[in-house]
Amino acid sequence: MADALDFPENDADDDEGDSTFSVRVLDRDGRPVANCSVALGFTAPLRGVTDDELTGADGIATFLGYRDGEAKVFVSGQDVGTYHFVHCTGVSVTIG
């Protein structure tokens, strides 16, 4: 299950359309999962897959410098769904 998250504006350089978005990983009880590997696989041709980012104590992995678009979310190598990302927003996913 995924919920939309709003994140405050940041100081990222947005001149070239680069965006910042986040994935929050929660366990079945709704608690944040720390030190979880998260990657995004963009669905548009030639977009590719991001480097892995680790979740912090709050369960959030942040991705900087990518263009808006649709991407599959991978948590510890498992596909947990496809979402549309736009600047300064994110999704919440439940694992386990």
C-alpha positions in Angstrom: 0.0 0.0 0.0 1.4 3.4 -0.9 0.4 6.9 0.3 1.5 10.2 -1.1 3.9 12.2 1.0 4.6 15.9 0.7 8.2 17.1 1.4 9.2 20.7 2.0 11.0 22.6 -0.8 14.7 22.3 -0.7 17.7 24.2 -2.1 18.4 21.7 -5.0 19.4 23.3 -8.3 16.3 23.0 -10.4 17.5 24.8 -13.5 17.8 21.7 -15.6 14.5 20.1 -14.4 16.3 18.0 -11.7 13.9 16.8 -9.0 14.1 15.5 -5.4 11.7 12.8 -4.3 11.6 10.3 -1.5 10.4 6.8 -0.6 9.4 6.0 2.9 9.6 2.3 3.8 7.3 1.0 6.6 6.9 -2.5 8.1 3.4 -4.1 8.4 2.9 -2.4 11.8 3.5 1.1 10.2 7.0 1.5 11.7 9.8 3.0 9.6 12.4 0.5 8.4 16.0 1.8 8.7 19.0 0.7 6.6 16.8 -0.6 3.8 18.2 -0.4 0.2 15.9 1.4 -2.2 16.3 2.0 -5.9 14.1 3.5 -8.6 13.8 2.0 -12.1 12.4 4.6 -14.5 10.0 3.3 -17.0 10.7 5.7 -19.8 13.3 4.6 -22.5 16.9 5.5 -21.7 16.1 6.5 -18.1 17.7 3.5 -16.4 17.9 2.7 -12.7 19.1 4.9 -9.8 21.9 4.0 -7.5 20.7 2.4 -4.3 19.9 4.7 -1.4 19.6 3.6 2.2 16.7 4.5 4.4 17.5 6.5 7.5 16.0 6.0 11.0 12.8 7.6 9.7 12.5 5.0 6.9 13.1 7.6 4.2 15.4 7.2 1.2 15.9 10.5 -0.8 16.7 10.7 -4.4 18.3 13.9 -5.7 18.9 15.1 -9.3 16.5 13.0 -11.3 13.8 14.2 -13.7 10.1 13.7 -12.8 8.5 10.6 -14.2 7.2 7.1 -13.6 9.4 4.6 -11.8 9.3 1.2 -10.3 10.4 1.2 -6.7 12.7 -1.6 -5.6 13.2 -2.3 -1.8 16.0 -4.7 -1.1 15.8 -5.9 -4.7 12.0 -6.5 -4.6 9.7 -4.6 -6.9 7.1 -3.0 -4.6 5.1 -1.0 -7.3 5.2 1.7 -9.9 4.6 5.3 -9.0 4.7 8.7 -10.7 7.3 11.0 -9.0 7.3 14.8 -9.2 9.6 17.3 -7.5 9.4 17.4 -3.7 6.9 14.6 -3.3 7.3 10.9 -2.4 5.5 7.7 -1.7 5.2 5.4 1.3 5.5 1.6 0.8 4.9 -1.2 3.2 7.1 -4.3 3.2 7.1 -7.6 5.0 
